[in-house]
Amino acid sequence: KVLPLGYCFNNLFGDFSLFVKAGGYVAYPFSKIKTKSQSFDTNLDYGAIGSVGVSYERFAVSASYEHGFADVSKAHISLKNQNIFLTISYRIF
């Protein structure tokens, strides 16, 4: 589940709009990954997510970064989720 907060600057450059979002997420895994030496079976993942993008009419392009705060491995090292997203979208409604 993602809970973003955001702000949109409309009509900055003619028909273009700039948007910035920040918030948190909570995730629960549906499966486990086990190797011979490690187990990736944490019960809950949570963290922060941020996004920036630009839209024109029904099209949008954005870049997002997600940083987890919970360890996702029961090994002796600290492993946290980190993701970078590039999204190209078209709004139907």
C-alpha positions as CSV (number, residue, x, y, z in Angstrom):
1,K,0.0,0.0,0.0
2,V,1.4,3.4,-0.9
3,L,0.4,6.6,0.9
4,P,1.7,9.5,-1.1
5,L,1.5,13.2,-0.4
6,G,2.0,15.5,-3.4
7,Y,1.8,18.9,-5.0
8,C,1.2,19.8,-8.6
9,F,2.3,23.0,-10.3
10,N,-0.2,23.5,-13.1
11,N,0.6,25.3,-16.4
12,L,4.2,26.1,-15.6
13,F,5.3,26.0,-19.2
14,G,2.2,26.5,-21.2
15,D,0.3,23.2,-21.1
16,F,2.9,21.4,-19.1
17,S,2.5,20.6,-15.4
18,L,5.2,19.7,-12.9
19,F,4.3,17.4,-10.0
20,V,6.2,16.3,-6.9
21,K,5.1,13.5,-4.5
22,A,6.5,12.1,-1.3
23,G,5.1,9.6,1.2
24,G,5.5,6.2,2.7
25,Y,4.7,2.6,1.9
26,V,3.9,-0.6,3.7
27,A,4.3,-3.9,1.9
28,Y,3.8,-7.6,2.9
29,P,5.4,-10.3,0.8
30,F,3.3,-13.2,-0.6
31,S,6.2,-15.6,-1.0
32,K,9.6,-16.4,0.4
33,I,13.0,-16.6,-1.3
34,K,15.5,-19.0,0.2
35,T,19.0,-19.7,-0.8
36,K,21.5,-22.2,0.7
37,S,22.9,-19.5,3.0
38,Q,20.1,-16.8,3.4
39,S,16.4,-16.4,3.8
40,F,14.5,-13.4,2.4
41,D,11.3,-13.8,4.3
42,T,10.7,-10.7,6.3
43,N,7.1,-10.3,7.4
44,L,6.7,-6.6,6.7
45,D,8.5,-4.0,4.6
46,Y,8.1,-0.2,5.1
47,G,9.8,2.9,3.8
48,A,9.7,6.2,2.0
49,I,8.9,7.0,-1.6
50,G,9.5,10.2,-3.6
51,S,8.5,11.1,-7.2
52,V,8.9,14.0,-9.6
53,G,7.4,14.3,-13.0
54,V,6.0,16.3,-15.8
55,S,2.6,16.0,-17.6
56,Y,1.2,17.3,-20.8
57,E,-2.5,16.9,-21.5
58,R,-3.1,13.1,-20.9
59,F,0.6,12.0,-21.0
60,A,3.1,12.0,-18.1
61,V,6.7,11.0,-17.4
62,S,8.0,10.6,-13.9
63,A,11.0,9.3,-11.9
64,S,10.6,7.7,-8.5
65,Y,12.8,6.5,-5.7
66,E,11.8,4.0,-3.0
67,H,13.9,3.4,0.1
68,G,13.0,0.6,2.6
69,F,13.7,0.9,6.3
70,A,13.2,-2.8,7.3
71,D,15.8,-5.5,6.8
72,V,14.6,-8.0,4.2
73,S,17.1,-10.7,5.2
74,K,17.7,-12.8,8.3
75,A,21.4,-12.9,7.5
76,H,24.1,-11.2,9.5
77,I,24.2,-8.3,7.1
78,S,21.7,-5.5,6.6
79,L,19.7,-5.6,3.4
80,K,17.0,-3.0,2.6
81,N,14.9,-2.5,-0.5
82,Q,15.9,0.3,-2.8
83,N,14.2,0.9,-6.1
84,I,14.3,3.4,-8.9
85,F,11.3,3.7,-11.3
86,L,10.9,5.5,-14.6
87,T,7.2,5.7,-15.5
88,I,5.6,6.8,-18.8
89,S,1.8,7.0,-18.6
90,Y,-1.4,7.9,-20.4
91,R,-4.4,9.0,-18.5
92,I,-7.7,7.4,-19.8
93,F,-10.2,9.4,-17.7
